[in-house]
Amino acid sequence: MRSVFTAFLLFTAVSCAHAADVELTRVWPAWRSAESFDRISEYFDGQENTGRHAVLRTQPAARAGYYFLIRAKAAATTSGIKFVLKIITPEAPEPKTYTFPITLGPKEAVFDVGLTGTDWAGRKTHAVAWRLSVINAEGRELASRQSFLWSSPAP
């Protein structure tokens, strides 16, 4: 009887841990111009059409900026989580941190997370290093990706 109870507890723990699994399948950083977001439908109704992408910007009124195209999914629908982006730029050696609330589900979701307006210096500026994490409401990291230089030790 004791072994059955232990097996039940182990199965429950594995199932619960698996339910919160989050996967960042791909992260592509790149500059995007404001025009790259234009769609023909916007000329008719004046509303930005992001298609199936969720577009999250540090300054929503500004479209041009340095974006991270992120493909992510969760084992089950997960709300109350957020992207935490830490980025080092050529202007400063200390990382800047940006937070974006999100919801993930079992289908792969695509996010354009942008540092826009005065949060990015311009088209010719590239990130020195970056780290993207998915953090739950309790502050626990569920998944992360980072650039090669983020993991390199300081000289």
N, CA, C and O of each residue as an XYZ file, in Angstrom:
620
protein
N       0.829     -1.191      0.000
C       0.000      0.000      0.000
C       0.873      1.255      0.000
O       0.567      2.256     -0.649
N       1.959      1.164      0.744
C       2.858      2.304      0.857
C       3.503      2.626     -0.496
O       3.669      3.796     -0.843
N       3.864      1.598     -1.253
C       4.485      1.814     -2.557
C       3.488      2.423     -3.554
O       3.877      3.220     -4.408
N       2.215      2.054     -3.450
C       1.191      2.627     -4.319
C       1.036      4.119     -4.006
O       0.947      4.936     -4.923
N       1.002      4.475     -2.729
C       0.892      5.875     -2.317
C       2.109      6.670     -2.787
O       1.960      7.793     -3.269
N       3.294      6.112     -2.655
C       4.525      6.774     -3.104
C       4.497      6.974     -4.622
O       4.865      8.039     -5.118
N       4.064      5.954     -5.350
C       3.970      6.060     -6.807
C       2.961      7.143     -7.199
O       3.201      7.905     -8.134
N       1.841      7.211     -6.490
C       0.836      8.242     -6.755
C       1.414      9.636     -6.535
O       1.213     10.526     -7.362
N       2.127      9.836     -5.433
C       2.739     11.134     -5.155
C       3.769     11.503     -6.217
O       3.826     12.652     -6.655
N       4.566     10.553     -6.624
C       5.573     10.800     -7.658
C       4.904     11.160     -8.981
O       5.329     12.100     -9.653
N       3.867     10.427     -9.358
C       3.131     10.711    -10.594
C       2.518     12.100    -10.547
O       2.593     12.837    -11.529
N       1.913     12.471     -9.426
C       1.310     13.794     -9.272
C       2.358     14.885     -9.373
O       2.129     15.899    -10.032
N       3.496     14.700     -8.735
C       4.560     15.701     -8.776
C       5.094     15.877    -10.191
O       5.333     17.003    -10.628
N       5.282     14.783    -10.906
C       5.771     14.866    -12.279
C       4.731     15.530    -13.170
O       5.088     16.349    -14.017
N       3.456     15.199    -12.999
C       2.397     15.806    -13.804
C       2.303     17.294    -13.558
O       2.166     18.060    -14.512
N       2.372     17.730    -12.317
C       2.284     19.152    -11.987
C       3.499     19.899    -12.508
O       3.369     21.014    -13.011
N       4.655     19.313    -12.396
C       5.864     19.967    -12.889
C       5.802     20.095    -14.402
O       6.228     21.105    -14.961
N       5.271     19.073    -15.064
C       5.182     19.082    -16.510
C       4.176     20.106    -17.016
O       4.359     20.667    -18.096
N       3.111     20.359    -16.248
C       2.058     21.282    -16.672
C       2.576     22.700    -16.833
O       2.038     23.458    -17.640
N       3.592     23.073    -16.097
C       4.108     24.434    -16.159
C       5.301     24.553    -17.102
O       5.889     25.629    -17.208
N       5.676     23.459    -17.797
C       6.821     23.513    -18.692
C       6.605     24.560    -19.774
O       5.549     24.624    -20.404
N       7.631     25.378    -19.972
C       7.611     26.408    -21.000
C       8.836     26.195    -21.870
O       9.922     25.895    -21.373
N       8.651     26.351    -23.162
C       9.766     26.187    -24.087
C       9.897     27.419    -24.971
O       8.923     27.870    -25.574
N      11.097     27.954    -25.042
C      11.423     29.005    -25.994
C      12.064     28.298    -27.179
O      13.240     27.934    -27.131
N      11.286     28.104    -28.245
C      11.790     27.317    -29.357
C      12.760     28.100    -30.229
O      13.620     27.508    -30.880
N      12.632     29.425    -30.251
C      13.531     30.243    -31.066
C      13.476     31.687    -30.605
O      12.421     32.185    -30.214
N      14.632     32.363    -30.654
C      14.710     33.788    -30.340
C      15.633     34.432    -31.376
O      16.809     34.081    -31.470
N      15.093     35.378    -32.152
C      15.860     36.074    -33.190
C      15.888     37.563    -32.882
O      14.845     38.210    -32.981
N      17.014     38.134    -32.517
C      17.087     39.586    -32.335
C      17.451     40.287    -33.649
O      18.288     39.793    -34.405
N      16.823     41.435    -33.919
C      17.128     42.204    -35.128
C      16.431     43.556    -35.075
O      15.420     43.723    -34.393
N      16.984     44.508    -35.798
C      16.357     45.819    -35.964
C      15.172     45.681    -36.913
O      15.242     44.947    -37.899
N      14.073     46.396    -36.611
C      12.929     46.456    -37.518
C      12.510     47.892    -37.690
O      12.400     48.640    -36.718
N      12.277     48.277    -38.924
C      11.806     49.635    -39.207
C      10.314     49.720    -38.921
O       9.632     48.698    -38.846
N       9.814     50.926    -38.763
C       8.382     51.129    -38.527
C       7.575     50.618    -39.727
O       6.485     50.073    -39.556
N       8.106     50.791    -40.919
C       7.407     50.381    -42.131
C       7.235     48.868    -42.223
O       6.307     48.397    -42.881
N       8.099     48.109    -41.585
C       7.988     46.649    -41.662
C       6.719     46.131    -40.984
O       6.332     44.979    -41.179
N       6.080     46.982    -40.193
C       4.836     46.587    -39.525
C       3.591     47.004    -40.313
O       2.481     46.615    -39.949
N       3.755     47.791    -41.388
C       2.618     48.250    -42.176
C       1.948     47.086    -42.896
O       2.620     46.229    -43.471
N       0.643     47.064    -42.860
C      -0.162     46.091    -43.593
C      -1.223     46.864    -44.372
O      -1.637     47.944    -43.950
N      -1.653     46.333    -45.477
C      -2.624     47.027    -46.322
C      -3.906     47.346    -45.553
O      -4.512     48.392    -45.781
N      -4.328     46.460    -44.644
C      -5.569     46.684    -43.896
C      -5.496     47.937    -43.033
O      -6.528     48.538    -42.733
N      -4.305     48.335    -42.635
C      -4.153     49.528    -41.803
C      -4.561     50.794    -42.556
O      -5.021     51.758    -41.944
N      -4.397     50.797    -43.860
C      -4.777     51.963    -44.657
C      -6.291     52.127    -44.712
O      -6.788     53.229    -44.944
N      -7.029     51.034    -44.498
C      -8.481     51.105    -44.544
C      -9.108     51.440    -43.195
O     -10.048     52.231    -43.122
N      -8.586     50.836    -42.128
C      -9.229     51.053    -40.825
C      -8.367     51.806    -39.810
O      -8.851     52.128    -38.725
N      -7.112     52.093    -40.133
C      -6.255     52.860    -39.227
C      -5.728     52.072    -38.039
O      -5.035     52.632    -37.190
N      -6.045     50.775    -37.962
C      -5.616     49.936    -36.849
C      -4.414     49.092    -37.249
O      -4.359     48.567    -38.360
N      -3.443     48.964    -36.333
C      -2.299     48.107    -36.615
C      -2.753     46.648    -36.653
O      -3.451     46.178    -35.754
N      -2.349     45.946    -37.699
C      -2.675     44.533    -37.863
C      -1.389     43.748    -37.666
O      -0.503     43.787    -38.520
N      -1.276     43.045    -36.562
C      -0.055     42.297    -36.264
C      -0.143     40.848    -36.717
O       0.795     40.079    -36.506
N      -1.249     40.465    -37.334
C      -1.416     39.084    -37.772
C      -1.507     38.169    -36.565
O      -2.234     38.454    -35.612
N      -0.776     37.080    -36.607
C      -0.817     36.119    -35.503
C       0.291     36.374    -34.476
O       0.473     35.584    -33.550
N       1.020     37.463    -34.637
C       2.083     37.803    -33.695
C       1.548     38.722    -32.619
O       0.742     39.609    -32.901
N       1.985     38.519    -31.394
C       1.711     39.482    -30.331
C       2.879     40.459    -30.344
O       4.032     40.047    -30.214
N       2.595     41.739    -30.497
C       3.646     42.744    -30.543
C       3.660     43.484    -29.208
O       2.670     44.098    -28.809
N       4.799     43.412    -28.530
C       4.976     44.061    -27.230
C       6.124     45.050    -27.370
O       7.225     44.677    -27.774
N       5.865     46.316    -27.035
C       6.879     47.355    -27.204
C       7.108     48.092    -25.894
O       6.194     48.243    -25.083
N       8.344     48.549    -25.698
C       8.628     49.344    -24.500
C       7.924     50.690    -24.584
O       7.498     51.238    -23.567
N       7.803     51.218    -25.783
C       7.061     52.458    -26.013
C       6.073     52.188    -27.145
O       6.436     52.264    -28.319
N       4.822     51.872    -26.795
C       3.852     51.405    -27.793
C       3.614     52.343    -28.976
O       3.253     51.874    -30.056
N       3.802     53.634    -28.808
C       3.563     54.567    -29.908
C       4.669     54.530    -30.963
O       4.458     54.979    -32.089
N       5.826     54.008    -30.618
C       6.957     53.946    -31.554
C       7.100     52.517    -32.075
O       7.178     51.571    -31.291
N       7.133     52.363    -33.386
C       7.224     51.024    -33.971
C       8.660     50.604    -34.274
O       9.009     49.438    -34.089
N       9.490     51.522    -34.732
C      10.866     51.169    -35.089
C      11.644     50.814    -33.834
O      11.478     51.449    -32.793
N      12.495     49.796    -33.934
C      13.294     49.443    -32.770
C      14.002     48.114    -32.925
O      13.971     47.488    -33.984
N      14.632     47.706    -31.857
C      15.361     46.444    -31.811
C      14.418     45.400    -31.234
O      14.015     45.498    -30.075
N      14.065     44.400    -32.037
C      13.053     43.419    -31.671
C      13.648     42.033    -31.460
O      14.676     41.672    -32.033
N      12.972     41.285    -30.628
C      13.264     39.876    -30.428
C      12.040     39.115    -30.913
O      10.973     39.186    -30.304
N      12.202     38.389    -32.009
C      11.129     37.539    -32.510
C      11.228     36.239    -31.728
O      12.223     35.520    -31.826
N      10.203     35.944    -30.958
C      10.238     34.821    -30.017
C       9.134     33.827    -30.365
O       7.974     34.204    -30.533
N       9.505     32.573    -30.469
C       8.537     31.486    -30.613
C       8.571     30.714    -29.305
O       9.623     30.245    -28.871
N       7.394     30.590    -28.679
C       7.323     29.949    -27.365
C       6.038     29.158    -27.232
O       5.052     29.417    -27.923
N       6.068     28.177    -26.319
C       4.849     27.434    -26.008
C       4.973     26.861    -24.608
O       6.068     26.739    -24.058
N       3.832     26.517    -24.050
C       3.768     25.923    -22.710
C       3.035     24.599    -22.813
O       2.260     24.381    -23.744
N       3.279     23.721    -21.861
C       2.598     22.422    -21.843
C       1.097     22.604    -21.625
O       0.293     21.815    -22.121
N       0.724     23.644    -20.882
C      -0.680     23.973    -20.626
C      -0.799     25.490    -20.626
O       0.207     26.191    -20.515
N      -2.013     25.999    -20.748
C      -2.194     27.445    -20.731
C      -1.644     28.013    -19.431
O      -2.002     27.580    -18.335
N      -0.765     28.996    -19.587
C      -0.060     29.569    -18.451
C      -0.208     31.079    -18.490
O       0.268     31.729    -19.421
N      -0.867     31.641    -17.483
C      -0.996     33.100    -17.396
C      -0.251     33.566    -16.149
O       0.207     32.753    -15.346
N      -0.138     34.873    -16.001
C       0.580     35.414    -14.856
C       2.083     35.265    -14.989
O       2.810     35.309    -13.996
N       2.551     35.086    -16.226
C       3.992     34.970    -16.456
C       4.462     36.183    -17.238
O       3.652     36.980    -17.711
N       5.777     36.318    -17.373
C       6.307     37.477    -18.084
C       7.641     37.141    -18.717
O       8.379     36.270    -18.255
N       7.927     37.863    -19.795
C       9.266     37.855    -20.370
C      10.077     38.870    -19.592
O       9.607     39.981    -19.343
N      11.274     38.510    -19.210
C      12.218     39.452    -18.614
C      13.430     39.467    -19.536
O      14.136     38.468    -19.678
N      13.654     40.614    -20.156
C      14.756     40.775    -21.094
C      15.829     41.637    -20.449
O      15.575     42.772    -20.044
N      17.031     41.082    -20.360
C      18.187     41.837    -19.873
C      19.107     42.016    -21.063
O      19.418     41.057    -21.768
N      19.542     43.252    -21.285
C      20.325     43.532    -22.478
C      21.456     44.511    -22.168
O      21.285     45.487    -21.437
N      22.604     44.217    -22.744
C      23.765     45.101    -22.622
C      23.962     45.755    -23.985
O      24.014     45.076    -25.010
N      24.071     47.071    -23.982
C      24.248     47.832    -25.208
C      25.658     48.433    -25.252
O      26.363     48.433    -24.243
N      26.066     48.939    -26.409
C      27.379     49.576    -26.490
C      27.505     50.824    -25.610
O      28.615     51.231    -25.269
N      26.386     51.425    -25.246
C      26.407     52.648    -24.447
C      26.758     52.414    -22.981
O      27.306     53.304    -22.331
N      26.450     51.226    -22.448
C      26.668     50.974    -21.015
C      26.971     49.499    -20.765
O      26.343     48.627    -21.366
N      27.929     49.217    -19.882
C      28.264     47.814    -19.604
C      27.280     47.115    -18.670
O      27.266     45.886    -18.600
N      26.465     47.872    -17.961
C      25.479     47.284    -17.054
C      24.209     46.934    -17.825
O      23.740     47.734    -18.635
N      23.647     45.750    -17.584
C      22.433     45.373    -18.326
C      21.222     46.204    -17.909
O      21.047     46.556    -16.743
N      20.397     46.502    -18.907
C      19.092     47.128    -18.669
C      18.065     46.009    -18.685
O      18.192     45.051    -19.448
N      17.049     46.131    -17.842
C      16.029     45.088    -17.729
C      14.674     45.626    -18.175
O      14.268     46.720    -17.784
N      13.985     44.846    -18.994
C      12.644     45.177    -19.483
C      11.739     43.985    -19.206
O      12.159     42.835    -19.334
N      10.493     44.264    -18.827
C       9.537     43.218    -18.469
C       8.276     43.360    -19.323
O       7.770     44.463    -19.533
N       7.779     42.215    -19.811
C       6.590     42.184    -20.661
C       5.671     41.067    -20.193
O       6.056     39.902    -20.292
N       4.463     41.361    -19.685
C       3.527     40.298    -19.274
C       3.000     39.539    -20.490
O       2.729     40.132    -21.534
N       2.857     38.212    -20.342
C       2.385     37.370    -21.444
C       1.502     36.245    -20.917
O       1.426     36.009    -19.711
N       0.839     35.561    -21.837
C       0.120     34.316    -21.563
C       0.547     33.332    -22.647
O       0.620     33.688    -23.823
N       0.824     32.108    -22.252
C       1.217     31.064    -23.209
C       0.250     29.905    -23.133
O      -0.351     29.641    -22.092
N       0.109     29.217    -24.252
C      -0.715     28.019    -24.294
C       0.026     26.889    -24.975
O       1.202     27.029    -25.311
N      -0.652     25.767    -25.182
C       0.010     24.605    -25.774
C       0.346     24.776    -27.260
O       1.193     24.053    -27.783
N      -0.300     25.712    -27.940
C       0.062     25.985    -29.327
C       1.207     26.988    -29.325
O       1.269     27.869    -28.468
N       2.104     26.851    -30.280
C       3.230     27.777    -30.352
C       2.718     29.191    -30.609
O       1.886     29.408    -31.491
N       3.223     30.155    -29.831
C       2.866     31.555    -29.983
C       4.093     32.320    -30.472
O       5.231     31.967    -30.163
N       3.834     33.372    -31.240
C       4.921     34.191    -31.764
C       4.779     35.595    -31.189
O       3.711     36.203    -31.236
N       5.881     36.087    -30.649
C       5.918     37.416    -30.045
C       6.992     38.246    -30.721
O       8.083     37.749    -31.001
N       6.687     39.511    -30.984
C       7.679     40.502    -31.378
C       7.845     41.408    -30.163
O       6.978     42.235    -29.880
N       8.937     41.257    -29.459
C       9.212     42.053    -28.261
C      10.209     43.122    -28.654
O      11.346     42.815    -29.015
N       9.786     44.385    -28.586
C      10.619     45.455    -29.109
C      11.045     46.498    -28.102
O      10.273     46.929    -27.246
N      12.309     46.893    -28.233
C      12.845     48.044    -27.503
C      12.734     49.207    -28.485
O      13.508     49.304    -29.437
N      11.771     50.079    -28.245
C      11.418     51.095    -29.221
C      11.568     52.502    -28.652
O      11.792     52.690    -27.456
N      11.437     53.490    -29.546
C      11.543     54.888    -29.137
C      12.918     55.186    -28.561
O      13.938     54.788    -29.123
N      12.937     55.882    -27.446
C      14.206     56.258    -26.817
C      14.876     55.092    -26.095
O      15.977     55.246    -25.566
N      14.231     53.936    -26.067
C      14.844     52.760    -25.432
C      15.875     52.078    -26.325
O      16.575     51.167    -25.881
N      15.974     52.513    -27.584
C      17.005     51.963    -28.466
C      17.622     53.077    -29.283
O      16.917     53.951    -29.786
N      18.953     53.046    -29.419
C      19.708     54.139    -30.034
C      19.488     54.276    -31.539
O      19.630     55.379    -32.066
N      19.155     53.219    -32.240
C      18.914     53.343    -33.677
C      19.308     52.116    -34.456
O      19.805     51.134    -33.905
N      19.075     52.194    -35.759
C      19.277     51.080    -36.689
C      20.676     50.486    -36.618
O      20.823     49.268    -36.717
N      21.689     51.292    -36.454
C      23.073     50.803    -36.494
C      23.573     50.260    -35.160
O      24.692     49.751    -35.084
N      22.768     50.357    -34.114
C      23.164     49.848    -32.804
C      22.739     48.391    -32.671
O      21.602     48.029    -32.974
N      23.667     47.568    -32.216
C      23.380     46.147    -32.000
C      23.619     45.806    -30.535
O      24.447     46.429    -29.870
N      22.898     44.826    -30.045
C      23.082     44.379    -28.663
C      24.468     43.762    -28.516
O      24.936     43.046    -29.401
N      25.113     44.045    -27.396
C      26.383     43.402    -27.083
C      26.090     41.997    -26.561
O      26.710     41.026    -26.993
N      25.147     41.898    -25.638
C      24.735     40.609    -25.069
C      23.315     40.744    -24.547
O      22.876     41.844    -24.211
N      22.593     39.629    -24.477
C      21.220     39.651    -23.980
C      20.866     38.314    -23.343
O      21.483     37.282    -23.607
N      19.837     38.379    -22.486
C      19.281     37.170    -21.857
C      17.776     37.361    -21.738
O      17.314     38.370    -21.206
N      17.019     36.398    -22.230
C      15.564     36.426    -22.173
C      15.094     35.289    -21.284
O      15.471     34.137    -21.496
N      14.269     35.606    -20.285
C      13.736     34.589    -19.369
C      12.221     34.669    -19.347
O      11.635     35.727    -19.579
N      11.600     33.538    -19.066
C      10.169     33.489    -18.774
C      10.073     33.233    -17.279
O      10.578     32.230    -16.774
N       9.413     34.158    -16.572
C       9.335     34.118    -15.111
C       7.873     33.990    -14.698
O       7.011     34.677    -15.247
N       7.585     33.110    -13.729
C       6.201     32.979    -13.250
C       5.906     34.002    -12.155
O       6.781     34.778    -11.771
N       4.675     33.999    -11.657
C       4.237     34.983    -10.656
C       5.022     34.885     -9.352
O       5.133     35.868     -8.619
N       5.563     33.711     -9.061
C       6.347     33.528     -7.829
C       7.809     33.915     -8.017
O       8.589     33.865     -7.066
N       8.191     34.304     -9.241
C       9.562     34.705     -9.509
C      10.475     33.573     -9.950
O      11.688     33.758    -10.046
N       9.904     32.395    -10.220
C      10.698     31.245    -10.641
C      10.880     31.270    -12.156
O       9.931     31.517    -12.899
N      12.101     31.013    -12.603
C      12.387     30.976    -14.031
C      11.877     29.669    -14.634
O      12.193     28.583    -14.149
N      11.080     29.793    -15.707
C      10.511     28.631    -16.372
C      11.294     28.233    -17.613
O      11.330     27.060    -17.983
N      11.922     29.212    -18.255
C      12.723     28.961    -19.453
C      13.598     30.173    -19.706
O      13.307     31.268    -19.224
N      14.668     29.980    -20.459
C      15.520     31.119    -20.813
C      16.337     30.812    -22.046
O      16.576     29.653    -22.384
N      16.760     31.864    -22.708
C      17.693     31.823    -23.827
C      18.614     33.019    -23.659
O      18.231     34.034    -23.077
N      19.822     32.893    -24.168
C      20.754     34.007    -24.055
C      21.720     34.000    -25.221
O      21.912     32.984    -25.889
N      22.329     35.162    -25.454
C      23.330     35.258    -26.493
C      24.616     34.606    -26.012
O      24.804     34.385    -24.816
N      25.487     34.303    -26.947
C      26.758     33.669    -26.609
C      27.564     34.545    -25.642
O      28.133     34.040    -24.675
N      27.612     35.843    -25.900
C      28.423     36.731    -25.061
C      27.868     36.886    -23.655
O      28.611     37.247    -22.742
N      26.584     36.622    -23.458
C      26.033     36.731    -22.107
C      26.708     35.720    -21.177
O      26.932     36.003    -20.000
N      27.022     34.568    -21.702
C      27.602     33.514    -20.867
C      29.120     33.591    -20.780
O      29.734     32.847    -20.016
N      29.728     34.479    -21.551
C      31.190     34.615    -21.491
C      31.608     35.354    -20.226
O      30.969     36.336    -19.848
N      32.671     34.898    -19.567
C      33.119     35.584    -18.352
C      33.711     36.962    -18.688
O      34.271     37.175    -19.763
N      33.567     37.873    -17.742
C      34.143     39.218    -17.922
C      35.657     39.125    -17.884
O      36.202     38.305    -17.146
N      36.359     39.960    -18.676
C      37.833     39.897    -18.700
C      38.442     40.379    -17.397
O      39.664     40.390    -17.253
